[in-house]
Amino acid sequence: PYAPYSREKSSIESYRDDVEKYVKDAKEYAENAENDKKRIDNAVEAAIDKANKVVEEYNHRVEFGY
């Protein structure tokens, strides 16, 4: 938002509304980003778990032959 050029009440109110919307949108963006990070972290953890299970299965087959 840009500060108004005049001190008229309507300009100040419009500016206030713009600032409030900007802050609301910024908070929503930050919340969405945090949720994205959580999903990414969960996907990374799942991929690591899957890889570890494959290695564990491989090691088991090599050690015990089945």
Disulfide bonds with the S-S distance in Angstrom:
none
